[in-house]
Amino acid sequence: MTQILIVGSAPSAPQVALWDVSKFDAVVVINNAWRAVPQWTHLIHPEDFPPERRPEVIPADRQIIGADQYVPAQNSYGGFVYAGGTMAFTAAYWALARFRPTALHFYACDMVYPKSGHTHFYGTGAADPLRRDPTLVSLEAKARRLQICAAQQGCAVINQSTTASVLPYPRSTQKGPLKSVPIERYDLDVAVEAATLEQKAGYFVPSGRYWDHSDQFDAAVIAQIDATWQRAFEPALDFAE
């Protein structure tokens, strides 16, 4: 079994520093999360992530994942318009392509932002998933799409956060890999319908810079695709090892 931990920048992120993550096959941190997770193995960030926020020294056994790697990976799953243009989803699709895992574990990627107080572990930051973006109108739909894409290659998706979360995945309170990982159920016919709608729309941007072509996207078409992905999923019960 290959199990990957993906860590975002929610206020809970520093808790991972207390975990024994040695049994994960990789610990992928997004943007600033490397500062909270000393055990990270892969740091993934967009091209516009400020250089001053990046590590000054990269140990030989660790890797930085940039657009040259994550754009082709996400394109292999249909591209950014359909997958959702925020780094939590991009990190997951890259991990699916790179590791072919049996389980993806999310932590501190909740995409729920309080109106006051800290929005991120380092203070108050810009809520990237909440920006005006045609690919992020329904975060839950994008999360369901990822879940189905993962299931189609034999990978379960798990949310290890204990707080409110946009990610509708089965929860686990175990701070580490699971002995057994169930694959979520979904309606294959509806999933095929959603993929067919994507192909028909043709909203594929090879460069990954979909924002340069946003005037070509019909919001109603994207909404129909999102709704179909959501309809394909049959909710599974929460579980814990």
C-alpha positions as CSV (number, residue, x, y, z in Angstrom):
1,M,0.0,0.0,0.0
2,T,1.2,3.5,-0.9
3,Q,-0.3,6.3,1.3
4,I,0.4,10.0,0.9
5,L,-0.3,12.8,3.3
6,I,-1.2,16.2,1.9
7,V,-1.0,19.2,4.3
8,G,-2.5,22.7,3.8
9,S,-2.2,25.8,5.8
10,A,-5.3,25.7,8.1
11,P,-4.7,26.8,11.7
12,S,-4.4,23.1,12.7
13,A,-1.4,22.5,10.4
14,P,1.3,22.7,13.1
15,Q,-0.2,19.6,14.8
16,V,1.5,17.5,12.1
17,A,4.8,18.4,13.6
18,L,3.9,16.2,16.5
19,W,2.9,13.2,14.4
20,D,5.0,10.2,13.5
21,V,4.7,10.4,9.7
22,S,7.5,7.9,8.9
23,K,5.0,5.3,7.6
24,F,3.6,7.7,5.0
25,D,5.3,7.3,1.6
26,A,5.4,11.0,1.1
27,V,4.3,14.2,3.0
28,V,3.3,16.8,0.5
29,V,3.0,20.3,1.8
30,I,1.2,23.1,0.0
31,N,2.6,26.7,-0.2
32,N,3.5,27.9,3.3
33,A,2.7,24.6,5.0
34,W,6.4,23.6,4.9
35,R,7.0,26.1,7.8
36,A,4.6,24.1,10.0
37,V,5.6,20.6,9.0
38,P,9.3,19.9,9.4
39,Q,8.9,16.3,8.2
40,W,7.8,17.3,4.6
41,T,9.2,15.5,1.7
42,H,7.6,17.4,-1.2
43,L,6.7,21.1,-1.4
44,I,4.2,22.1,-4.1
45,H,3.5,25.7,-4.9
46,P,2.3,27.8,-7.9
47,E,4.5,30.0,-10.0
48,D,3.4,33.2,-8.2
49,F,4.3,31.9,-4.8
50,P,6.7,34.6,-3.5
51,P,10.4,33.6,-3.4
52,E,10.8,35.0,0.1
53,R,8.2,32.5,1.4
54,R,10.1,29.5,0.0
55,P,12.7,27.5,1.9
56,E,16.2,29.0,1.6
57,V,17.9,25.6,1.6
58,I,16.4,22.4,0.1
59,P,17.8,19.2,1.7
60,A,18.9,16.6,-0.9
61,D,16.2,14.2,0.1
62,R,13.4,16.6,-0.5
63,Q,11.7,18.0,-3.7
64,I,10.1,21.2,-4.9
65,I,7.2,20.6,-7.2
66,G,6.5,23.4,-9.7
67,A,4.2,24.0,-12.7
68,D,6.5,22.0,-14.9
69,Q,5.5,18.9,-13.0
70,Y,2.0,19.6,-11.7
71,V,0.5,21.0,-14.9
72,P,1.1,17.8,-17.0
73,A,-0.1,15.7,-14.1
74,Q,-3.4,17.7,-13.7
75,N,-3.9,17.7,-17.4
76,S,-3.8,13.9,-17.5
77,Y,-6.9,14.1,-15.3
78,G,-8.8,16.5,-17.6
79,G,-7.2,19.8,-16.8
80,F,-7.7,22.7,-14.4
81,V,-11.1,23.9,-15.4
82,Y,-12.7,20.6,-14.5
83,A,-10.4,19.7,-11.6
84,G,-10.5,23.1,-9.9
85,G,-7.8,25.7,-9.9
86,T,-6.7,25.7,-6.3
87,M,-3.5,24.0,-4.9
88,A,-5.3,21.5,-2.7
89,F,-6.8,19.8,-5.7
90,T,-3.6,20.3,-7.8
91,A,-1.5,18.7,-5.1
92,A,-3.8,15.7,-5.0
93,Y,-3.9,15.2,-8.8
94,W,-0.1,15.5,-8.9
95,A,0.2,12.9,-6.1
96,L,-2.3,10.5,-7.9
97,A,-0.1,10.7,-11.1
98,R,3.3,10.6,-9.3
99,F,2.7,7.9,-6.7
100,R,-0.3,5.9,-7.9
101,P,-1.3,5.6,-4.2
102,T,-3.8,3.5,-2.5
103,A,-4.8,6.4,-0.2
104,L,-4.6,10.1,-0.2
105,H,-4.9,11.7,3.3
106,F,-5.8,15.4,3.6
107,Y,-5.0,17.4,6.6
108,A,-5.5,21.2,7.2
109,C,-6.9,21.6,3.7
110,D,-10.4,22.4,5.0
111,M,-11.1,25.5,2.9
112,V,-13.3,26.9,5.7
113,Y,-12.3,30.4,6.7
114,P,-13.6,32.2,9.9
115,K,-14.7,35.8,9.5
116,S,-12.4,36.8,12.4
117,G,-9.2,35.5,13.9
118,H,-6.6,33.3,12.1
119,T,-7.6,31.9,8.7
120,H,-4.2,30.2,8.4
121,F,-1.6,28.8,10.9
122,Y,0.6,31.9,10.3
123,G,-2.2,34.4,10.8
124,T,-4.7,35.9,8.3
125,G,-4.1,35.1,4.7
126,A,-5.8,35.3,1.4
127,A,-8.4,32.5,1.0
128,D,-7.3,31.2,-2.4
129,P,-10.3,28.8,-2.9
130,L,-12.8,31.7,-2.3
131,R,-11.5,34.0,-4.9
132,R,-13.7,34.8,-7.9
133,D,-12.8,31.9,-10.2
134,P,-15.0,30.0,-12.8
135,T,-13.4,26.7,-11.7
136,L,-14.1,27.0,-8.0
137,V,-17.8,27.9,-7.9
138,S,-18.5,24.5,-6.2
139,L,-15.6,23.3,-4.1
140,E,-17.6,20.2,-3.0
141,A,-18.2,19.2,-6.7
142,K,-14.5,19.5,-7.4
143,A,-13.8,17.4,-4.3
144,R,-16.2,14.7,-5.4
145,R,-14.6,14.6,-8.9
146,L,-11.2,14.1,-7.3
147,Q,-12.6,11.3,-5.1
148,I,-14.0,9.5,-8.2
149,C,-10.9,9.9,-10.2
150,A,-8.9,8.5,-7.3
151,A,-11.4,5.6,-6.9
152,Q,-11.0,4.7,-10.6
153,Q,-7.4,4.0,-10.0
154,G,-7.9,2.1,-6.8
155,C,-7.2,5.0,-4.4
156,A,-9.3,6.1,-1.4
157,V,-9.4,9.7,-0.3
158,I,-9.5,10.4,3.5
159,N,-9.9,13.6,5.5
160,Q,-7.9,13.5,8.7
161,S,-9.0,17.0,9.9
162,T,-11.2,17.1,13.0
163,T,-12.7,20.5,12.3
164,A,-15.3,21.8,9.8
165,S,-14.2,21.0,6.3
166,V,-15.4,21.5,2.7
167,L,-13.8,18.2,1.8
168,P,-16.6,15.6,2.1
169,Y,-14.4,12.6,2.5
170,P,-14.6,9.8,5.1
171,R,-12.8,11.0,8.3
172,S,-10.1,9.2,10.2
173,T,-8.8,10.2,13.6
174,Q,-5.7,8.0,13.2
175,K,-2.6,10.2,12.7
176,G,-0.9,8.0,10.2
177,P,-1.6,5.4,7.4
178,L,-4.5,3.0,7.7
179,K,-4.4,-0.7,7.8
180,S,-7.3,-1.0,5.4
181,V,-8.7,1.7,3.2
182,P,-12.2,1.3,1.7
183,I,-12.8,2.7,-1.8
184,E,-15.8,5.0,-1.9
185,R,-18.8,4.0,-3.9
186,Y,-20.1,6.0,-6.8
187,D,-22.4,5.6,-9.8
188,L,-20.3,4.7,-12.7
189,D,-22.9,5.6,-15.3
190,V,-23.2,9.1,-13.9
191,A,-19.4,9.5,-13.7
192,V,-19.2,8.6,-17.4
193,E,-21.9,11.1,-18.1
194,A,-19.9,13.8,-16.3
195,A,-16.7,12.9,-18.1
196,T,-18.6,13.0,-21.4
197,L,-20.0,16.5,-20.6
198,E,-16.4,17.6,-20.0
199,Q,-15.2,16.3,-23.3
200,K,-18.2,17.9,-25.1
201,A,-17.5,21.3,-23.5
202,G,-13.8,21.2,-24.5
203,Y,-12.6,23.5,-21.8
204,F,-9.0,22.2,-21.8
205,V,-6.1,24.6,-21.5
206,P,-2.8,22.7,-22.0
207,S,-0.7,25.5,-20.4
208,G,-2.8,25.3,-17.2
209,R,-3.3,29.1,-17.4
210,Y,-7.0,28.8,-17.7
211,W,-7.5,32.4,-16.5
212,D,-6.3,33.6,-19.8
213,H,-9.2,31.9,-21.5
214,S,-12.0,32.5,-18.9
215,D,-14.1,34.4,-21.3
216,Q,-14.6,31.2,-23.3
217,F,-16.1,29.3,-20.4
218,D,-19.9,29.1,-19.9
219,A,-20.7,29.2,-16.2
220,A,-23.9,27.2,-16.9
221,V,-22.0,24.4,-18.6
222,I,-19.5,24.2,-15.7
223,A,-22.4,24.2,-13.2
224,Q,-24.0,21.2,-15.1
225,I,-20.7,19.3,-15.0
226,D,-20.2,20.0,-11.3
227,A,-23.7,18.9,-10.5
228,T,-23.3,15.7,-12.4
229,W,-20.1,14.8,-10.5
230,Q,-21.9,15.4,-7.3
231,R,-24.8,13.2,-8.4
232,A,-22.4,10.3,-9.1
233,F,-21.3,10.0,-5.6
234,E,-22.9,7.8,-2.9
235,P,-21.9,9.0,0.5
236,A,-19.9,6.5,2.6
237,L,-19.9,6.4,6.4
238,D,-17.2,8.0,8.5
239,F,-14.7,5.5,9.8
240,A,-11.6,5.2,12.0
241,E,-9.0,2.5,12.5
